[in-house]
């Protein structure tokens, strides 16, 4: 295999994906022109985007919807009907995250063996059925059991999406795509609020199996959304390709191009190093970047989960009715969705990850500082926009950052899975940050989140400094012993900052 240089300070032409695959698809009598090559690359990316991104976005939307719809159900009668007094509601949230975290790394190691198409579709269909079952629980114990199974099924989706994208796109193309997918998380908050409002009106129609108890509005939220999720999982099996080198929607020329451009985006020898290796697993576990990135993401996700799970409760505490709280939760999410795409576009356009986060996180820091100090409800509601506008746009850059800077495959798979496992531990403190006795001001809860976001900003800055230092070491020739090793230590592999 020819040695290829992966330098993210390439000319502007690389932004247009003017990478030559002449060796793979060149006609012997007439070499491909640069214009033809660029046009073919644009056509290929367009096909990939239309086929993969909408499906990934829908999967992630329903993942986040099924994860956080318990927050909508809470203020519509769930806690009263199941008698979730004291810490019981928080325990139901915590057990979900325990099983969610435990399944992330194993799921990513399985994904390539089984194929992303089968594995992601299977996970989605299973958790849809499990989510539907929450509409039929009668007790606290039943809810705990179902939430545990839901967490185990959902845990593999996001690390699977990140890993799947890395098998389809170059490093410099992933943030925008993941940003478009992750914007569905903020849209799920808006969509979930509207859907919960509508489904609540079905309350009283029908009876639970084996009981004369009517199906209350909060039950319909789980039943209908669970069925929709299962249907989406089946659709994913039909739509997603098993592998791009055999994808029927690509021409032979495009299949050769997609393979060649991914090969050129790796250091020399990486393809040979893609077999499973415990050495690469250990490198991921003990990587400084893994722990800096995962710790920063932990702080962000703690804030984001607490926001998603409790924003209806927070808005209700401002004096709105339960139904109005659902509707008023929509605008902050909509703004966050728009900014998430903008942040992802900038991140890919300028090939930067950390600096984008350093710019957006202060918006949330300011928002939480405002909401914990003011006593005026309209200002508190306005602060929600700032809180969401800093949290959601920060996630795509931190998600792809570690994936971009890890290689070969099993180091990347382990690093991404471990990062998400550590980060999703934020779900545990998130469930206890806003206890009922703090209502309606929640000053202590907002203060905790404020501190976490400040810590996240510092960790991101440290990771930027570390990546810059490592690149300087490579430029000065101090890592020549790793040339040709086929991993991210290769001097030709430049870390994205």
N, C-alpha and C positions, 0 to 999 in steps of 0.2 A: 504494500500500500504506500502511496506517495505521502510524504509528510506534508501536512497542511498547516498553515499559520492561522490561528484564531485570534485576531487582533481587533478589539472592539473600537479602535480608533481608525477604522477604515474610512475611505473616502465617502462622500455623500452618495455615490452611486450604489453603495451597499444598501442604503435605505430603500432603493427601488428594486432590491433583490436582483441586481445584475450579476448573479453568480453564474459562472459558465459551467455547463455540464457537457462540454463538447466531447469529452472522452466517452461519455455514456450514450449520447444520442446523436452524435455527429454523423452526417451522411458522408461517405468516403469521397464522393465527387464534388459535394458542395457544402463546405462548413457552414454552421449556423451563424447568422449575423448577431451582433449584440442586440439590435432591435428585436429580432425574432426571439432571442433568448429572454429578453426582458418581458416581452409580450406573453411568452409561454409561462413564465414565472407568475406574472399577474393573474393569468387565467387559472393556473394551478391553485394559487392562494384563494382566489374567489370561489373555486369549487370546494376546497377544503372548508372554508369559512361557512358557506351555505349548508354544507352537509353536517358539520360537526358542532359549530358554535351554538346554533339555536337549540339543538338537542341537549347539549351540556348545560345551557342556561336554564332550560325547563327543568332538567333533573335537579339542578342546584336550587332553583326556586322552590320546588316542592320539598326538597330536603330541609331548607330553612323554614318553610311554612309548617311542616309537620313537627319541626323541632320547637317552634315558638308559639304554635297555636294554643298551647296550654295557657299562655298568658292572656289570650282573648277569652278562653273558656273560664278562666278564674273569676273574672268580674261579671260573668254571665250566669253564675250559679254553680260552678263545679265544686268549689270549696264548701258551699252550704249543703249540697246534695250528698257529697261523700264524707261530710264531717271532717274536713282537713283542718283541724284546729292546731294551734301551736306551730311546731316546725315541720309538720307533715307535708305541707305543700313544697317546702324547700327540699325535703328529703326525696320527693318524687322527681324534682329537677336534678338533684345530685346523682341519683342512681343512674339516670340516663347518661350523664357525662362519664360515669365510671366505666360503663360498658362501651360507650362510644370510643373512649380513649384506648381501651384495651384492644380494640379490633383494628386500629389504624395501621400499625406496622405490619402485622400478619397479612392484612388485606392487600397491601401494596406488593408484598413479596409473591402473593398468589396471582395478582392481576396479569402479569406478562405470560405466565404459564397457561392460564385459562383463556385469555384474550379479553381485552377491555370490553368488547361488545357484549359478550356473554356475562361477564362478572358484574359490570355496572348495571346492566338490565336486570339481572337476577336480584342484586341488592335492592334496587328501587322497587321492584314488584313485591318483594318480601316485606320491606318496611311499610309499603302502602297498606298491605293486608293487616299488619300489626297496628298501624296508626288507626285504621278503621275499628279495630277491636277496643280502642280506648273509649269509643262511644257506647260500649255495652258493659263497662265495668260497674260493679255495685258497691265496691269497698275500697278503702285505702290500700289494702294488701293487693287487690286485683290491679289497681292502677300502678303500684310499684313494680309488679311483675311485668306488665305490658311495657312500661317505660324502659325497663332493663333490656328487653328484647329489641325495642325500637332503637336504643342506643347502639347495640351490637350490630344491627343491620345497617344503620346510617353511617357508622364510623368510617367505612371504607370509601365513601363517595368522593369527598373533597381531595384526599391524597391521591385517589385514583384519577380524578380529573387532571390534577397537576401533572402526574406522571404520564398520562395519556397525551396531553398537549406536548410534552417534551419529546414524544415519539412521533409527532406530526409536524412540529414547527421548529425553526431555529431559535436559539436563545434570545436573539434581539426582537423576536416577533411574539413572544409569549405574554408580556405584561398587558398589552392592549387586548388580546383575546381573553385572558383571564379577567381583565377588568370588565369586559362586556358580560362575561359569565357571572362575575361576582356582583355586578349591579343588580342582578336578579334577586340577590339577598335583600337589598334595600327595597326593591320593588315588592318582595314578598311581604314586607311589613305593611306597605300600602294596600296590596292586593288582599292580604290576610284580614286587615281591618274592615275593608269593604265586604269581603266574603262572609266574615263572621257576623257582620250586621245583618246581611240578608238571610243567612242560615238560621240565625237566632229566631227569626220570624216563623220558622217551621216548628217551633216548640209546641208540644202538645199533640202533634200529629203522629199517630202510630203508637205502638206499645213495645216495651222491651220483651225479648223472647222469654216465655215462661213467667211473665209478670204482667200485672195490669197497670204497672207504672208507665205513664206516658213518656215519650222521648222528648226531653227538654231541649231547648235551643242549643245549649253547649254541646250536647251529644251529637247533634246533626253536624256540627263543625268537624268533629273527628270522623264521622261516618262518611260524609260526602268527600272531604278532602283526602281521606285514605283511599277511597275507590278511585278518585281521580289520579292519585299517585301510582296505584297499581297499573292503571291503563297507560300512564306515561312510561312505566318500566317496560311494558310489552312493546310500545312504540319504539323505544330506544333499541331494542333487539333488532327491529326491522330496519332502522335508519342508519345506525352506526356501522362503519366498516370494521372487519376483524383486523385487517392490516392494510396499509396503504400500498404495499408493493403488489397486492393482488386485488385492489379495489376496482370493482366493475365500473364505477362512475368516472374513473380516470382512463385516459388513453394510454397506450403503451409508452409513448414518449413522456407523458406526465408521470407515469409510475417510475420510469428511470430517473427522471428529474428529482422527484421527491426523495428517492433513496440517495442520490448523489449529493444533494444540497445538505442533507442531514449528516452525511459522512464528512463533508467539508467543514461542518460546524463543530467537529470534534478534533482533539489533538491526535497526532499520529499514533496509531496502534490502539485507539480506544475500542474500535469495533472488535478487535481480537480479545479485548479485556472484558467484554460484555457477558461472559459466562459467570455463573454464580461464584462468588468468592467471599469467604468469611473475613478475609483481610480488608476487603472493601466495606463490608458491614461495620467492622471495627473502626475503620477510618471515619466513617460517618458519625459513629457514636462519640468518638473522642475529638471531633473537629471543633475548633473554637468558633467557627462561623455558625455551626449548628446550634450551639448553646446561646450565642449572642442573638441570633435571629429568632430562635425559639422563645427565649426569655422576653424579647421585645414584643413578639406576637402574643405571648401569654398575657402581658399587660393590656394589649389592645383588645384581645378577645374577651377578657374579663369585663372590660368596659362595654364592649359590643353586645355580649350576651345579656348583661344586666340591663342594657338599654332595650334590647329586643323583648326580653321577658317581662319587663316592668314598665315600659313606656305607657301602656294603657292605664296601668295603676297610677303612675305619676300624673298623667293628664286628668284622670278622674279626681285625684287629690286637689287639682286646681279649681274644682267646683263644678265640673261637667258631669252629666249623667253617663251611665255605662255605655249607652249607644253613641252618644256624642263623643265620648273618649275614643271609641273605635274610629270614628270619622276624622277626628282632629289628629289622629296619629298618622294619617296619610301624607300630608304636605311635607313634613321633615324627611320622610323616607324618599319621596319623589325628588327632592332637591339633592339628597345624598346619592341617588342613583345617577343623576346627571353628572355630578362632580366625580364620581367613581370612574366613569368613562373618560372624562377629561384627564384625570390623574394618570390613568393607564396609558392614554395616548401620549402624553408628555414623557412618561417613563420609557416607552418603547422608542419614541422619536429621537430622544437624546441619549438613549441607552444608559439610563440612571435609575436606581431603585431607592437607595437611602435618602438622597437629597429631596426626592418627592415626598417621602414620609416626613422628613424634617420640616417641610413647608406646611403640610396639612394637619399634622398632629396639634400644633398650637391652636388651631380653630376649636378643637374639642377641649383643650385645656382652658381656653377662654370661656367656652360655653359652660363648663362645669364650675368654673370660678364664679360666673355670674349667677347660676341657678342656686348655688349654695349660700349666696349672700343677700340676694334681693328678696323682698317680701311681696312684690307686685306680680300678680299672676300672668299678666300679658307679657311681661319681660321674661318670666320663667318659660313661658311657651316659646318665645322667640329664641331663648337659649337652647332649646331642643334642636333647632335648625343648625346651630353651630356645633353642638355635640355630635349630631349625625354626620355633618359635613366634614368633620375631621376623622371620624372613625372608619367609615366605609371606604373612602378613597385610599386609606393607608394599607388596606389588606392586600389588594392585588400585587403591589410592589414587594411586600414582605413574603408573599407566597412564592413568587417566581424567583426571588433573589437567591435563595438557597439552591433551588433547582438549577438555575443558571450557572452557579459556581461549583457544582458537584458533578463528578464523572468518575468512572463510567456508570452504566445503568444501575447496578445494585448498590453502589454508594449513593447515587441520587435517590433511588427508591427508599433506601433506609433513612437517609437524611430527611427527606420530605415527610415520610411517615412519622419519624421521631419528632420532628419539629411540630407537626400537628398534634401528636399525642401530648407533648409538653404544653403546647399553647392551649389545647382544649381543656387542660386542667383548670383553666380560668373559669370553666363552667361551675366548678365547685364554689369558689368564693362569690361568684356572680349570683348564685341562688340565695345567698345569705346577706348580701350587701344592703338590701332594702327591706328589712323586717317591718311588720305592720306597726310596731310601736313607734317607729320614726315618722309615720304618716302625720300630716301631708308634706312636711318640709324636707324630710330625708337628708338632713344636713350631714350626718355622719357618713351615709352612703355616698353622697356626692363627693365628700372629702377624700374618701378611700380611692374612688375612681380617679379623682384629680391627681393624687399622688402616684398612682400606677401609670398614668399617661405621661407624667413628667419623667418617671423612671424609663419608660419606653423610649422617649426622645433621646435620653442619654445613651441607652443601649444601641440604638440605631446609629448614633454618631460614632460610638466606639467601633461598630462593625464597619462603617465607612472607612475609618482610620486604619483598621486592620487590613481590609482589602487593598487600600492604597499602598500600605507598607509591603504587602506580599507582591504586588505588581512591581514595585521598585526593586525588590530583591531579585525578581526574575529578570528585569531589565539589566541589572548590574552583573548578571551571570552567576549568581550565588545558588541557583537551583538547577544547574546544568546536569547534575547527577540524575535528575528525574526525566530528562529528555527521552522520549520514546517509551516511557512507562505506561502510556495509555490512560492517564488519569489527569485530574485537574492540577496536579503539581507540575506538569510539563511547562517549560518556559514559554511555549507558544500559546498556552491557554491563559488568557488575561481575565482576571476577575472583574466582574461588573460591580461598580461602586453604587 
